[in-house]
Amino acid sequence: MAPEVYFNMSPFSFANQIKTPLLMIHGEADNNPGTFPIQSERLYNAIKGHGGTVRFVQLPFESHGYAAKENILHMLWEQNQWLNKYVKYANTPYVK
C-alpha cells in the first residue's frame, strides 16, 4: 500500500530522536491488535539502544485495560516514582 506513510507514522522509526524520559507500562496479555506488547518491547529496546532514558513495565495477566488491584497499585507507584525523578526533582539531587 503506502509503506512510507507507515514509516513516517511509527515512533519506532524515530526512536533515536526521543530524548524526553519515557515510562512505558503495558499489559502482558494485551490483545488489542494495535498495541501488542512486542511493539512496546521493540520501542523500548530502540530507545535504550540509542541512549535514551526509558523504563518498560509489563503488568502480568492484564489486557488493554488494567483490572487487578495489585497491578493498578503497581502502575500508580511506577508513575509516582517516575514523576518524582523526572519532573518534581528533575533539577535537584534525587534520593530514592
DSSP file (Angstrom, degrees, kcal/mol; ACC not computed):
  #  RESIDUE AA STRUCTURE BP1 BP2  ACC     N-H-->O    O-->H-N    N-H-->O    O-->H-N    TCO  KAPPA ALPHA  PHI   PSI    X-CA   Y-CA   Z-CA
    1    1 A M              0   0    0      0, 0.0     0, 0.0     0, 0.0     0, 0.0   0.000 360.0 360.0 360.0 -96.9    0.0    0.0    0.0
    2    2 A A    >>  +     0   0    0      1,-0.1     4,-1.4     2,-0.0     3,-1.2  -0.636 360.0 172.6-135.4  77.3    1.9    3.0    1.2
    3    3 A P  H 3> S+     0   0    0      0, 0.0     4,-2.5     0, 0.0     5,-0.2   0.811  78.3  60.6 -58.7 -31.4    4.9    1.9    3.3
    4    4 A E  H 3> S+     0   0    0      1,-0.2     4,-2.3     2,-0.2     5,-0.1   0.832 101.4  54.1 -66.7 -30.0    6.3    5.4    3.6
    5    5 A V  H <> S+     0   0    0     -3,-1.2     4,-1.3     2,-0.2    -1,-0.2   0.939 110.7  45.2 -66.2 -47.1    3.2    6.5    5.4
    6    6 A Y  H  X S+     0   0    0     -4,-1.4     4,-1.1     1,-0.2     3,-0.2   0.899 112.9  51.2 -63.5 -40.3    3.5    3.7    8.0
    7    7 A F  H >< S+     0   0    0     -4,-2.5     3,-0.5     1,-0.2     6,-0.3   0.929 111.0  47.6 -61.2 -45.7    7.2    4.5    8.4
    8    8 A N  H 3< S+     0   0    0     -4,-2.3    -1,-0.2     1,-0.2    -2,-0.2   0.695 113.8  47.9 -72.3 -18.7    6.6    8.2    8.9
    9    9 A M  H 3< S+     0   0    0     -4,-1.3    -1,-0.2    -3,-0.2    -2,-0.2   0.602  90.9  97.3 -93.3 -13.9    3.8    7.5   11.5
   10   10 A S    X<  -     0   0    0     -4,-1.1     3,-0.9    -3,-0.5     4,-0.4  -0.632  60.2-155.4 -85.1 125.1    5.8    5.0   13.5
   11   11 A P  G >  S+     0   0    0      0, 0.0     3,-1.2     0, 0.0    -1,-0.2   0.799  95.6  68.2 -63.5 -25.9    7.5    6.2   16.7
   12   12 A F  G >  S+     0   0    0      1,-0.3     3,-1.1     2,-0.2     4,-0.2   0.848  92.3  59.1 -60.1 -33.7    9.9    3.2   16.2
   13   13 A S  G <  S+     0   0    0     -3,-0.9    -1,-0.3    -6,-0.3     3,-0.2   0.715 113.4  37.2 -68.0 -20.2   11.2    5.0   13.1
   14   14 A F  G X  S+     0   0    0     -3,-1.2     3,-2.2    -4,-0.4     4,-0.4   0.050  74.1 123.1-121.7  24.5   12.3    8.0   15.2
   15   15 A A  G X  S+     0   0    0     -3,-1.1     3,-1.1     1,-0.3    -1,-0.1   0.810  70.6  63.6 -58.0 -30.8   13.4    6.3   18.4
   16   16 A N  G 3  S+     0   0    0      1,-0.2    -1,-0.3    -4,-0.2    -2,-0.1   0.677 101.7  51.7 -68.2 -16.0   16.8    7.9   18.0
   17   17 A Q  G <  S+     0   0    0     -3,-2.2     2,-1.0     2,-0.0    -1,-0.2   0.477  79.5 105.8 -99.0  -4.0   15.1   11.3   18.4
   18   18 A I    <   +     0   0    0     -3,-1.1    35,-0.2    -4,-0.4     4,-0.1  -0.675  32.9 152.9 -81.7 105.7   13.2   10.5   21.6
   19   19 A K        +     0   0    0     -2,-1.0    34,-0.2    33,-0.1    -1,-0.2   0.602  40.3  93.6-110.4 -18.2   15.2   12.4   24.3
   20   20 A T  S    S-     0   0    0      1,-0.1    32,-0.0    32,-0.1    33,-0.0  -0.621  91.4 -99.5 -76.5 133.2   12.5   13.1   26.9
   21   21 A P        -     0   0    0      0, 0.0     2,-0.4     0, 0.0    33,-0.2  -0.265  45.6-158.0 -53.7 136.7   12.4   10.4   29.6
   22   22 A L  E     -a   54   0A   0     31,-2.1    33,-2.2    -4,-0.1     2,-0.5  -0.977  15.8-160.6-129.6 128.5    9.6    7.9   28.8
   23   23 A L  E     -a   55   0A   0     -2,-0.4     2,-0.5    31,-0.2    33,-0.2  -0.939  12.9-168.3-105.5 122.7    7.8    5.5   31.1
   24   24 A M  E     -a   56   0A   0     31,-3.4    33,-3.0    -2,-0.5     2,-0.5  -0.957   6.2-178.9-115.4 121.2    6.0    2.7   29.2
   25   25 A I  E     +a   57   0A   0     -2,-0.5     2,-0.4    31,-0.2    33,-0.2  -0.980  10.1 173.1-120.9 130.2    3.5    0.5   31.0
   26   26 A H  E     -a   58   0A   0     31,-2.7    33,-2.7    -2,-0.5     2,-0.3  -0.993  35.6-114.1-141.4 140.9    1.8   -2.3   29.1
   27   27 A G  E >   -a   59   0A   0     -2,-0.4     3,-1.5    36,-0.3    36,-0.1  -0.596  24.1-139.3 -71.5 130.9   -0.5   -5.2   29.9
   28   28 A E  T 3  S+     0   0    0     31,-2.9    35,-0.1    -2,-0.3    -1,-0.1   0.806 102.3  41.4 -61.8 -31.1    1.4   -8.5   29.4
   29   29 A A  T 3  S+     0   0    0     33,-2.6    -1,-0.3    30,-0.4    35,-0.2  -0.016  78.3 155.7-108.2  28.7   -1.7  -10.1   27.8
   30   30 A D    <   -     0   0    0     -3,-1.5    33,-0.1    33,-0.4    32,-0.0  -0.388  18.1-178.0 -60.2 121.3   -2.9   -7.1   25.7
   31   31 A N        +     0   0    0     -2,-0.2    -1,-0.2     5,-0.1     5,-0.1   0.254  38.3 124.1-107.6  11.1   -4.9   -8.5   22.9
   32   32 A N    >   -     0   0    0      3,-0.3     3,-2.1     1,-0.2    -2,-0.0  -0.618  61.5-139.4 -70.8 121.9   -5.6   -5.1   21.2
   33   33 A P  T 3  S+     0   0    0      0, 0.0     3,-0.3     0, 0.0    -1,-0.2   0.683  99.6  52.1 -62.3 -16.3   -4.4   -5.6   17.6
   34   34 A G  T 3  S+     0   0    0      1,-0.2    -2,-0.0     5,-0.0    -3,-0.0   0.547 115.0  38.9 -93.7  -6.4   -2.9   -2.1   17.5
   35   35 A T    <   +     0   0    0     -3,-2.1    -3,-0.3     4,-0.0    -1,-0.2  -0.241  68.5 167.7-140.9  50.6   -0.9   -2.4   20.7
   36   36 A F    >>  -     0   0    0     -3,-0.3     3,-1.7     1,-0.1     4,-0.9  -0.384  45.5-118.2 -62.6 143.5    0.7   -5.9   21.1
   37   37 A P  H 3> S+     0   0    0      0, 0.0     4,-2.2     0, 0.0     3,-0.3   0.806 110.5  67.1 -54.8 -32.2    3.3   -6.0   23.9
   38   38 A I  H 3> S+     0   0    0      1,-0.2     4,-2.3     2,-0.2     5,-0.2   0.822  94.8  58.2 -60.9 -29.5    6.0   -6.9   21.4
   39   39 A Q  H <> S+     0   0    0     -3,-1.7     4,-2.2     2,-0.2    -1,-0.2   0.916 107.3  45.9 -66.3 -41.9    5.7   -3.4   19.9
   40   40 A S  H  X S+     0   0    0     -4,-0.9     4,-2.8    -3,-0.3    -2,-0.2   0.898 111.4  52.5 -67.2 -39.6    6.4   -1.7   23.3
   41   41 A E  H  X S+     0   0    0     -4,-2.2     4,-2.5     1,-0.2    -2,-0.2   0.918 110.6  47.7 -60.6 -43.4    9.3   -4.1   23.9
   42   42 A R  H  X S+     0   0    0     -4,-2.3     4,-2.2     2,-0.2    -2,-0.2   0.904 112.4  48.1 -66.2 -41.5   10.8   -3.2   20.5
   43   43 A L  H  X S+     0   0    0     -4,-2.2     4,-2.7     2,-0.2     5,-0.3   0.923 110.9  52.1 -65.3 -42.7   10.3    0.6   21.0
   44   44 A Y  H  X S+     0   0    0     -4,-2.8     4,-2.9     1,-0.2     5,-0.3   0.946 111.5  46.4 -55.1 -50.4   11.9    0.3   24.5
   45   45 A N  H  X S+     0   0    0     -4,-2.5     4,-2.4     1,-0.2    -1,-0.2   0.866 112.2  50.8 -63.2 -37.0   14.9   -1.5   23.0
   46   46 A A  H  X S+     0   0    0     -4,-2.2     4,-1.1     2,-0.2    -1,-0.2   0.931 113.7  43.5 -67.4 -45.0   15.3    1.0   20.2
   47   47 A I  H ><>S+     0   0    0     -4,-2.7     5,-2.7     2,-0.2     3,-0.6   0.946 116.8  46.7 -64.9 -47.6   15.2    4.0   22.6
   48   48 A K  H ><5S+     0   0    0     -4,-2.9     3,-1.8    -5,-0.3    -2,-0.2   0.899 108.8  56.0 -60.7 -41.3   17.5    2.3   25.1
   49   49 A G  H 3<5S+     0   0    0     -4,-2.4    -1,-0.2     1,-0.3    -2,-0.2   0.755 106.5  50.6 -63.9 -24.8   19.9    1.3   22.2
   50   50 A H  T <<5S-     0   0    0     -4,-1.1    -1,-0.3    -3,-0.6    -2,-0.2   0.266 125.8-100.8 -96.2  10.7   20.1    5.0   21.2
   51   51 A G  T < 5S+     0   0    0     -3,-1.8    -3,-0.2     1,-0.2    -2,-0.1   0.593  72.7 147.5  85.9  11.0   21.0    6.1   24.7
   52   52 A G      < -     0   0    0     -5,-2.7     2,-0.7    -6,-0.2    -1,-0.2  -0.292  53.7-111.1 -76.8 164.7   17.5    7.4   25.7
   53   53 A T        +     0   0    0    -34,-0.2   -31,-2.1   -35,-0.2     2,-0.3  -0.874  55.4 146.6 -98.4 114.8   16.0    7.2   29.1
   54   54 A V  E     -a   22   0A   0     -2,-0.7     2,-0.4   -33,-0.2   -31,-0.2  -0.998  32.0-161.3-150.8 144.7   13.2    4.7   29.1
   55   55 A R  E     -a   23   0A   0    -33,-2.2   -31,-3.4    -2,-0.3     2,-0.5  -1.000   9.4-161.7-129.1 133.2   11.5    2.3   31.5
   56   56 A F  E     -a   24   0A   0     -2,-0.4     2,-0.4   -33,-0.2   -31,-0.2  -0.965   8.8-177.4-118.4 122.9    9.3   -0.5   30.3
   57   57 A V  E     -a   25   0A   0    -33,-3.0   -31,-2.7    -2,-0.5     2,-0.5  -0.977   9.7-159.6-121.9 129.4    7.0   -2.3   32.8
   58   58 A Q  E     -a   26   0A   0     -2,-0.4   -31,-0.2   -33,-0.2   -33,-0.0  -0.936  11.5-145.0-108.1 129.5    4.7   -5.2   31.9
   59   59 A L  E >   -a   27   0A   0    -33,-2.7   -31,-2.9    -2,-0.5     3,-1.3  -0.829  26.2-120.2 -93.4 120.7    1.8   -5.9   34.1
   60   60 A P  T 3  S+     0   0    0      0, 0.0     3,-0.1     0, 0.0    11,-0.1  -0.284  86.2   2.0 -65.5 142.0    1.1   -9.7   34.4
   61   61 A F  T 3  S+     0   0    0      1,-0.2     2,-0.3   -34,-0.0   -34,-0.1   0.593  99.0 128.8  63.2  15.0   -2.2  -11.1   33.3
   62   62 A E    <   -     0   0    0     -3,-1.3   -33,-2.6   -36,-0.1    -1,-0.2  -0.790  39.8-163.7-103.9 145.0   -3.5   -7.7   32.2
   63   63 A S        -     0   0    0      2,-0.8   -33,-0.4    -2,-0.3   -36,-0.3   0.189  59.7 -50.0 -96.5-140.1   -5.0   -6.9   28.8
   64   64 A H  S    S+     0   0    0    -35,-0.2     2,-0.4   -38,-0.1   -37,-0.1   0.809 130.4  42.9 -72.9 -29.6   -5.5   -3.4   27.3
   65   65 A G  S    S-     0   0    0    -38,-0.0    -2,-0.8     0, 0.0     2,-0.4  -0.915  89.5-123.5-114.3 145.9   -7.2   -2.1   30.5
   66   66 A Y        +     0   0    0     -2,-0.4    -4,-0.1    -4,-0.1    -2,-0.0  -0.719  37.0 159.2 -94.8 137.1   -5.9   -2.9   33.9
   67   67 A A        +     0   0    0     -2,-0.4     2,-0.2    -4,-0.0    -1,-0.1   0.667  40.5  96.7-125.2 -33.8   -8.2   -4.6   36.4
   68   68 A A     >  -     0   0    0      1,-0.1     4,-2.4    -7,-0.0     5,-0.2  -0.428  67.2-137.7 -69.9 132.9   -6.2   -6.3   39.2
   69   69 A K  H  > S+     0   0    0      1,-0.2     4,-2.6     2,-0.2     5,-0.2   0.896 103.5  53.5 -55.1 -43.6   -5.8   -4.2   42.3
   70   70 A E  H  > S+     0   0    0      1,-0.2     4,-2.2     2,-0.2    -1,-0.2   0.891 110.5  46.3 -61.3 -40.3   -2.1   -5.2   42.6
   71   71 A N  H  > S+     0   0    0      2,-0.2     4,-2.7    -3,-0.2    -1,-0.2   0.869 111.0  51.5 -72.5 -36.3   -1.3   -4.1   39.1
   72   72 A I  H  X S+     0   0    0     -4,-2.4     4,-2.4     2,-0.2    -2,-0.2   0.927 112.3  46.6 -64.8 -43.1   -3.2   -0.8   39.4
   73   73 A L  H  X S+     0   0    0     -4,-2.6     4,-2.4    -5,-0.2    -2,-0.2   0.895 112.3  50.7 -64.6 -39.5   -1.2    0.0   42.6
   74   74 A H  H  X S+     0   0    0     -4,-2.2     4,-2.7    -5,-0.2    -2,-0.2   0.925 109.9  50.2 -62.6 -44.3    2.0   -1.0   40.9
   75   75 A M  H  X S+     0   0    0     -4,-2.7     4,-2.6     1,-0.2    -2,-0.2   0.928 111.4  48.0 -59.7 -45.7    1.2    1.3   37.9
   76   76 A L  H  X S+     0   0    0     -4,-2.4     4,-2.5     1,-0.2    -1,-0.2   0.890 111.6  50.5 -63.7 -39.0    0.5    4.2   40.3
   77   77 A W  H  X S+     0   0    0     -4,-2.4     4,-2.7     2,-0.2     5,-0.2   0.930 110.6  49.1 -63.4 -45.0    3.7    3.5   42.2
   78   78 A E  H  X S+     0   0    0     -4,-2.7     4,-2.5     1,-0.2    -2,-0.2   0.926 112.7  47.8 -59.5 -45.6    5.7    3.4   38.9
   79   79 A Q  H  X S+     0   0    0     -4,-2.6     4,-2.9     2,-0.2     5,-0.2   0.914 111.7  49.9 -62.7 -43.1    4.1    6.7   37.8
   80   80 A N  H  X S+     0   0    0     -4,-2.5     4,-2.4     2,-0.2    -2,-0.2   0.930 112.5  46.8 -62.2 -46.0    4.8    8.4   41.1
   81   81 A Q  H  X S+     0   0    0     -4,-2.7     4,-2.2     2,-0.2    -2,-0.2   0.920 114.4  48.1 -60.3 -44.4    8.4    7.3   41.1
   82   82 A W  H  X S+     0   0    0     -4,-2.5     4,-3.0    -5,-0.2     5,-0.3   0.928 112.5  47.0 -64.2 -46.9    8.9    8.5   37.5
   83   83 A L  H  X>S+     0   0    0     -4,-2.9     5,-2.4     1,-0.2     4,-1.8   0.890 112.2  50.7 -65.2 -39.3    7.2   11.8   38.1
   84   84 A N  I  <>S+     0   0    0     -4,-2.4     5,-2.6    -5,-0.2    -1,-0.2   0.930 116.9  40.4 -61.6 -44.2    9.3   12.5   41.2
   85   85 A K  I  <5S+     0   0    0     -4,-2.2    -2,-0.2    -5,-0.2    -1,-0.2   0.910 128.0  27.3 -73.4 -43.3   12.5   11.6   39.5
   86   86 A Y  I  <5S+     0   0    0     -4,-3.0    -3,-0.2    -5,-0.2    -2,-0.2   0.503 135.3  18.6-105.6  -4.6   12.0   13.3   36.1
   87   87 A V  I ><5S+     0   0    0     -4,-1.8     3,-1.0    -5,-0.3     4,-0.3   0.603 124.9  37.1-123.9 -67.2    9.6   16.2   36.9
   88   88 A K  I 3 <S+     0   0    0     -5,-2.4     3,-0.2     1,-0.3    -4,-0.2   0.911 135.8  20.0 -60.1 -47.7    9.3   17.1   40.6
   89   89 A Y  T > <S+     0   0    0     -5,-2.6     3,-1.5    -6,-0.3    -1,-0.3  -0.015  85.6 125.1-111.5  28.7   13.0   16.7   41.4
   90   90 A A  T <  S+     0   0    0     -3,-1.0    -1,-0.2     1,-0.3    -2,-0.1   0.812  80.5  37.2 -60.7 -32.6   14.4   16.8   37.9
   91   91 A N  T 3  S+     0   0    0     -4,-0.3    -1,-0.3    -3,-0.2    -2,-0.1   0.182 112.4  64.2-108.4  17.3   16.9   19.7   38.6
   92   92 A T  S <  S-     0   0    0     -3,-1.5     2,-0.2     0, 0.0    -3,-0.0  -0.932  98.4 -83.8-133.4 158.5   17.9   18.6   42.1
   93   93 A P        -     0   0    0      0, 0.0     2,-0.5     0, 0.0    -2,-0.1  -0.462  49.5-144.7 -60.4 129.1   19.7   15.5   43.5
   94   94 A Y        -     0   0    0     -2,-0.2     2,-0.5    -4,-0.1    -9,-0.0  -0.866  12.1-163.3-105.4 126.6   17.0   12.8   43.9
   95   95 A V              0   0    0     -2,-0.5     0, 0.0     1,-0.1     0, 0.0  -0.939 360.0 360.0-109.2 124.9   17.2   10.4   46.8
   96   96 A K              0   0    0     -2,-0.5    -1,-0.1   -11,-0.0   -11,-0.0   0.493 360.0 360.0 -68.9 360.0   15.0    7.3   46.4
